Each structure stands twice: as C-alpha cells, then as structure tokens.
C-alpha cells in the first residue's frame, strides 16, 4: 500500500505546476494587454464643460517628444472629419522632451452639434491622435447620424497626375495638378458620395490631408473615374508625394516633382542690379555736389609766327608771356626742355641803335 502511494505521489507536483502555470498565464494576459493599451498617448481636460468665450486647459502624456500637435473642438464626435471642427479657433502645441504638454484652448462652438470632443493629433511625423469628451455649454445636441452599412470596399485600379506648370508657376504661383484615379467597388453595398482624403507630403514630413467629396454612387462590382484637385503652397519646389485614402485605408501614392521657380530668382537678381545702379548714381551725384570747385587754368597762348619779323618782337602786345619778359612755352616742349629766353639787353639793343641814327642817313 505504501509503495503504491509513493509511486503515485510524483504526479501531484506536476499537476500543481501545470495548474499554476495556467493561472499565471490567465492573469498575465490582461495585465499585458493593459500595459500595451497604456503605452499610447493620452490627454485630459481641466473641466468637462465650459461655455463659449471661456478656456479649458488640455494636458497630455506619453506623446512623441518634440512633436507638433493640433487641438480642436469638434462636434458629432468628429465622425465627419475636420469639417465638424472649429478649425479657426484651434491651437498648436509642441510636446516637451518628457512627452507631456499643457495648453489652454479657447472654447468655441463647432459647426456640428454635440456630442463634442477635443481632438488632439500630430501635425508632423508619425500619426497619433486622442479624443477627450467635452461639452460646450449652450451648444445644441443632436443624435449622431446613422452610419451606413459599410459594405463598400473601394480600391484604386489606376492613377495618374494630369496638368502642367505654366508661366505663373515659374514666377512662384502655387503649382496644381489633378489626381485622376479609377476606383472600383469590391464590396457588397453601393458607395454614395464617398469622401476621399488627398494628402501631400514633402521629405520626411507627414502628409497634410484635405477632404474632398465625390458626388455620385458607385455600385458594387462597378468602377468609375474620379478626379480630385491637388494644389501646393506658393513657391513650392522639390519632390512631393500625393496620397489618397478612403477611411483608414491608403489607396494610392503618386510622386510629383515640382521644378524650382527660377523666375523669382531672376526677379531678385534684376532688383539687386537696379538698386545697386541707382545707389551708385545717387552717390556720384552727391560726391559731385559736395566736392570743392577749383579755378580753371588759362589756355596757353599760341607762339608768334616767324613772318612777323623783328618789328613784331618789339611790340608790347604779345600776351601774358611777353608782359613779364618770359618766353612763352611751346606746346611741343615740356617745361623742363623748353628753350631758354635770351637776355633782355640783346633784344633791346637793336632798337636803341635805330633810335640814335639821325634822319636822312643811310
């Protein structure tokens, strides 16, 4: 009897260990799921209700450090996208290095009735969002619209960008294209007036989305061509990526290379040249106005011709050089190499002999 008991006892610890392992696994599963759920970004408000004109403080934690966030008050729980939000009164905030932020948000009435939420989402980088329930005092409340069956399932069969840049784009006008996609409905219900989101991104930045509604009904198993306008900001250039999504599904991505607006560069170069030339002319005019005036030198007197004879050399009206007894400088001689003037007595002696000769003598 004892031998049978001893033989059966080793099985009990194994069973106990198995039971304990199953219990720990059962307890660890929800704990692990809760930890994963708590890893996402969170947000809360200082008060759950406020009237128009007041402010509410929004705080958040576990956000990506240095991320740029947008804060909006939206109606209808934001089921219609940003069209149901008070976009004009939104605010932006930068997350701190520890992943937290604090921002005061003015309370304003959204274009859609409540139930309302405060929507916090990243504007750049990896997409992340959080909604906080909020009540705008005095704002009408209406039941949420009934959701459609959701049986439609849209997919893109082909896509292209139509259009070209004109002369105005070369001078910095906003470049624009038309995204032409062939959409097919692979679901079981028709898609009536679907709302697409067109996004444009440049470099490492996250796409900026814009909602565009296509008017029409796409029946199950059918396909149609959808044209959506895409426009960038003024002066944009470089490599861009145009994205299209429906709901949470990304349908297609199309690259777009935008040329540099060289007309703007040419304009600034010409402007710099004109301004520099104008400043130079103004400066020269000022210098010419303020510089001291100097007296102009008298023009040199021409030399006497050889045909004048000795009588002309004795005349007293031979110009400024003859008045002071100096020989006039010849134009083909420099002052250093000009011939020296003869002594005064050699010039005046013949005239004295002529005066002393009596009349009638030969």
C-alpha positions in Angstrom: 0.0 0.0 0.0 2.7 2.4 1.0 4.7 1.6 -2.2 1.6 2.4 -4.3 1.2 5.8 -2.5 4.9 6.6 -3.1 4.6 5.7 -6.7 1.7 7.9 -7.2 3.0 11.0 -5.3 5.3 12.3 -8.1 2.4 13.1 -10.3 0.9 15.6 -7.8 3.7 18.2 -8.1 3.5 18.1 -11.9 -0.3 18.7 -11.8 0.1 21.5 -9.3 2.8 23.2 -11.5 0.6 22.8 -14.6 -2.4 24.4 -12.8 -0.3 27.3 -11.5 1.2 28.0 -15.0 -2.3 28.1 -16.5 -3.4 30.6 -13.7 -0.4 32.8 -14.3 -1.0 32.8 -18.0 -4.6 33.7 -17.5 -3.7 36.5 -15.1 -0.8 37.8 -17.2 -2.8 38.1 -20.4 -5.0 41.0 -19.3 -2.1 42.6 -17.5 0.0 42.6 -20.6 -2.9 43.9 -22.7 -3.4 46.7 -20.2 0.3 47.7 -20.4 0.1 47.8 -24.2 -3.0 49.9 -24.1 -1.4 52.3 -21.6 1.6 52.8 -23.9 -0.4 55.1 -26.3 -0.7 58.8 -26.0 -3.3 60.2 -23.5 -5.0 63.5 -22.9 -7.3 65.1 -20.4 -9.1 68.4 -19.8 -9.3 70.6 -16.7 -13.1 70.5 -16.8 -15.7 68.6 -18.7 -18.0 71.5 -19.6 -17.4 75.2 -20.5 -19.3 77.9 -22.3 -18.3 79.9 -25.4 -15.7 82.5 -24.6 -14.1 80.6 -21.8 -10.9 78.5 -21.8 -10.1 74.9 -20.9 -6.6 73.5 -20.1 -5.6 70.4 -22.0 -2.8 68.2 -20.8 -1.3 65.1 -22.3 1.3 62.4 -21.6 3.2 59.7 -23.5 3.4 61.7 -26.7 6.3 61.6 -29.0 8.9 64.2 -27.8 9.2 67.4 -29.7 6.1 66.5 -31.8 3.8 69.3 -33.0 0.2 68.8 -32.0 -3.1 70.5 -33.1 -6.0 70.9 -30.6 -9.6 71.2 -32.0 -13.1 71.2 -30.6 -15.3 69.0 -32.8 -18.9 68.2 -33.0 -20.7 64.8 -33.7 -17.7 63.1 -32.1 -15.7 64.0 -35.2 -17.3 61.3 -37.3 -17.3 63.7 -40.3 -13.6 64.6 -40.0 -12.3 68.1 -39.6 -15.3 69.5 -41.3 -17.1 69.2 -38.0 -14.4 71.1 -36.0 -13.9 74.7 -35.1 -10.7 75.0 -37.1 -10.4 78.8 -36.8 -10.1 78.6 -33.0 -7.8 75.6 -32.8 -4.4 75.8 -31.2 -1.0 74.2 -31.7 1.5 73.0 -29.1 4.9 71.4 -29.1 5.4 68.3 -26.9 8.2 68.5 -24.3 11.2 66.3 -24.1 9.4 64.1 -21.5 6.4 63.5 -23.8 4.0 65.8 -21.9 2.3 69.1 -22.8 -0.1 71.7 -21.4 -2.1 74.1 -23.5 -5.1 76.4 -22.9 -7.7 76.1 -25.6 -10.5 78.7 -26.1 -14.0 77.3 -26.1 -15.9 77.9 -29.3 -18.9 76.3 -30.9 -18.2 73.8 -33.6 -20.1 73.8 -36.9 -21.8 70.5 -35.9 -24.0 69.8 -32.9 -22.7 67.9 -29.9 -21.8 65.3 -28.6 -18.4 67.1 -28.8 -14.8 66.0 -28.3 -11.5 67.8 -28.1 -9.4 66.2 -30.8 -5.6 66.1 -30.4 -3.5 64.9 -33.3 0.1 65.1 -34.6 0.8 67.6 -37.4 4.2 66.2 -38.4 5.9 62.9 -38.2 4.2 59.6 -37.3 0.4 59.9 -37.0 -1.1 59.8 -33.5 -4.3 61.1 -32.1 -6.5 61.1 -29.0 -10.0 62.4 -28.3 -11.4 63.7 -25.0 -15.1 64.0 -24.3 -16.1 67.6 -23.8 -19.4 69.5 -23.6 -19.9 73.1 -25.0 -22.5 74.8 -22.7 -25.4 76.2 -24.7 -24.5 74.3 -27.9 -27.2 72.2 -29.4 -27.1 68.5 -29.0 -28.4 66.1 -31.7 -28.2 62.3 -32.1 -25.4 61.0 -34.2 -26.3 60.3 -37.8 -26.8 56.6 -38.6 -23.8 55.0 -40.1 -24.1 53.4 -43.4 -23.8 49.7 -43.8 -20.1 50.0 -44.5 -20.2 47.1 -47.0 -18.5 49.2 -49.7 -14.8 48.4 -50.3 -13.1 50.8 -52.6 -9.8 50.2 -54.4 -7.8 52.1 -57.0 -7.2 50.3 -60.3 -5.0 53.1 -61.9 -3.8 56.6 -61.0 -2.1 59.5 -62.7 -1.5 63.2 -62.3 -2.8 65.5 -65.0 -1.7 69.0 -65.7 1.4 71.1 -66.2 3.1 74.1 -64.8 2.5 77.5 -66.6 4.4 80.8 -66.7 2.9 82.0 -63.4 4.2 78.9 -61.7 7.7 79.8 -62.9 7.3 83.0 -61.0 6.1 81.4 -57.8 2.4 80.8 -58.3 1.0 77.7 -56.4 1.6 74.6 -58.6 -1.6 72.5 -59.1 -2.4 69.1 -60.6 -5.5 66.9 -61.0 -5.3 63.4 -59.5 -7.2 61.1 -61.8 -7.9 57.6 -60.3 -10.0 54.7 -61.5 -11.9 53.5 -58.4 -13.6 50.1 -58.2 -16.2 49.0 -55.6 -15.3 45.5 -54.5 -17.8 45.5 -51.7 -21.4 44.3 -51.4 -23.1 47.7 -51.0 -23.0 50.9 -53.1 -20.8 53.8 -52.1 -22.8 57.0 -52.2 -21.0 60.3 -52.2 -17.7 58.9 -50.8 -15.4 61.3 -49.0 -11.8 60.9 -50.0 -8.7 62.4 -48.3 -6.0 63.8 -50.5 -2.6 64.4 -48.8 0.6 66.0 -49.9 4.0 65.4 -48.2 7.5 66.7 -48.8 10.6 65.0 -47.5 10.2 63.5 -44.0 7.2 65.5 -43.1 3.8 63.8 -42.6 1.1 64.4 -45.2 -1.3 67.3 -44.8 -4.7 65.9 -45.6 -7.7 67.6 -47.3 -11.1 66.1 -47.5 -12.8 66.1 -50.9 -16.3 64.6 -51.6 -17.0 62.9 -54.9 -20.6 63.3 -55.9 -22.1 60.1 -57.2 -22.9 56.5 -56.5 -20.6 53.6 -57.2 -22.5 50.3 -57.3 -20.9 47.0 -56.2 -18.7 45.5 -58.8 -18.5 48.7 -60.9 -15.7 51.1 -61.5 -15.6 54.8 -62.3 -13.1 57.6 -62.8 -12.6 60.1 -60.0 -10.9 63.4 -60.5 -9.5 65.3 -57.4 -7.7 68.6 -57.4 -4.3 68.9 -55.7 -2.6 72.2 -55.0 0.6 73.1 -53.2 1.6 76.3 -51.5 3.2 79.3 -53.4 6.8 78.8 -54.2 6.8 75.1 -53.5 9.5 73.0 -55.3 11.2 69.7 -55.0 9.9 66.1 -54.7 6.4 65.7 -53.3 4.2 62.6 -52.7 0.5 62.8 -53.3 -1.5 60.2 -51.3 -5.2 59.2 -51.5 -7.1 57.4 -48.8 -10.6 56.4 -48.0 -11.4 56.0 -44.4 -8.4 54.4 -42.8 -7.2 52.7 -46.0 -4.5 54.2 -48.1 -5.5 53.7 -51.7 -2.6 55.1 -53.8 0.6 57.2 -53.6 1.8 59.2 -56.6 5.2 61.0 -56.9 5.3 64.6 -58.1 8.4 66.5 -58.9 7.9 70.3 -58.9 10.5 72.5 -60.6 12.2 75.4 -58.9 10.6 78.8 -59.7 13.6 80.4 -61.4 11.5 83.5 -62.3 11.6 84.5 -58.7 15.4 84.2 -58.6 15.7 86.2 -61.8 13.5 88.9 -60.4 15.6 89.3 -57.2 18.8 89.4 -59.3 17.4 92.1 -61.5 16.1 94.0 -58.5 19.6 93.9 -56.8 21.2 95.2 -60.0 18.8 98.0 -60.4 19.1 99.0 -56.7 22.9 98.9 -56.9 23.0 101.0 -60.0 20.6 103.6 -58.5 22.6 103.8 -55.3 25.8 104.3 -57.4 24.3 107.1 -59.4 22.9 108.8 -56.3 26.3 108.6 -54.6 28.1 110.0 -57.6 25.7 112.9 -57.8 26.2 113.6 -54.1 30.0 113.5 -54.5 29.9 115.9 -57.4 27.7 118.2 -55.4 29.9 118.5 -52.3 33.4 118.4 -53.7 35.3 121.8 -53.8 35.4 123.7 -57.0 38.9 124.6 -58.5 39.7 127.6 -60.9 40.4 126.6 -64.4 43.9 127.4 -65.8 44.1 129.9 -68.7 44.7 128.3 -72.1 48.3 128.7 -73.4 48.9 131.5 -76.0 49.9 130.3 -79.4 53.6 131.1 -80.5 54.2 134.0 -82.8 54.7 133.2 -86.5 58.2 133.7 -88.0 56.8 136.1 -90.7 56.2 138.8 -88.1 59.9 139.8 -88.2 61.9 141.8 -85.7 59.2 144.6 -85.6 56.7 142.2 -84.0 59.2 141.2 -81.3 59.4 144.8 -80.2 55.7 145.2 -79.8 54.2 145.4 -76.3 51.0 143.5 -77.0 52.5 139.9 -77.2 50.3 138.3 -74.4 50.9 137.4 -70.8 54.3 135.8 -71.5 55.7 139.0 -73.1 54.4 141.2 -70.4 56.6 139.7 -67.7 59.6 139.1 -70.0 59.3 135.3 -70.0 59.4 133.3 -73.2 56.1 131.5 -74.0 56.2 127.7 -73.6 55.9 125.9 -76.9 53.3 123.2 -77.0 55.7 120.5 -78.2 58.1 121.1 -75.4 57.8 120.3 -71.8 58.6 122.9 -69.2 61.9 121.3 -68.5 63.1 121.1 -72.1 61.8 124.4 -73.4 64.5 126.8 -74.9 65.8 129.5 -72.6 64.8 133.1 -73.4 67.7 135.5 -74.4 68.8 138.2 -72.1 66.8 141.5 -72.2 69.8 143.6 -73.4 70.2 141.5 -76.5 66.6 142.1 -77.5 66.5 145.8 -76.8 69.9 146.8 -78.3 68.9 146.9 -82.0 66.0 149.2 -81.2 68.3 151.7 -79.4 70.7 151.9 -82.4 67.8 152.5 -84.7 66.6 155.4 -82.5 70.1 157.0 -82.3 70.6 157.1 -86.1 69.9 160.7 -87.5 67.3 161.1 -90.1 68.4 161.1 -93.7 71.5 158.8 -93.2 71.7 155.5 -95.0 
